[in-house]
Amino acid sequence: MTPLLLLGILASCGAADSRGTARGDADQRAPRFDAEARALDGDTVSVDFRLLGVDAFERKQLCQRDGACWACGKAAQDLAARQVRNASAAFTLTPDETYGRPVATVTVDGKDLGESMIR
């Protein structure tokens, strides 16, 4: 099968983009990283990144204040979620890895997410 015929078949099946190139053809200059991923649905894959320089409370972690427990981990997760919701995030990978996850500086609307979490 010729490449042009294959491209035509892919395009007819909805597997080509508007430039006529098959989806999945990665730009050879694009940054690459290895990470464990999970499928959110059939066309969405999620990868976890650890924030550089931050060790926040875990989602289910409880803390004590004024003699009572409160969901400090959920509060940390909610803060991060509010920061990234409806915003553009840029990931700058480091050569580091923690807990099997890539470490990155995440910038949201020009602000370092890690610094925001620390504040």
Buried (B, 14 or more C-beta within 10 A) or exposed (E): EEEEEEBEEBBEEEEBEEEEEBEEEEEEEEEEEEBEEEEEEEEEEEBEBBBBEBEBBEEEBEEEEEEEEEBBBBBBBEBBEEBEEEEEEEBEBEEEBEEEBBBBBBBBEEEBBBBBBEE
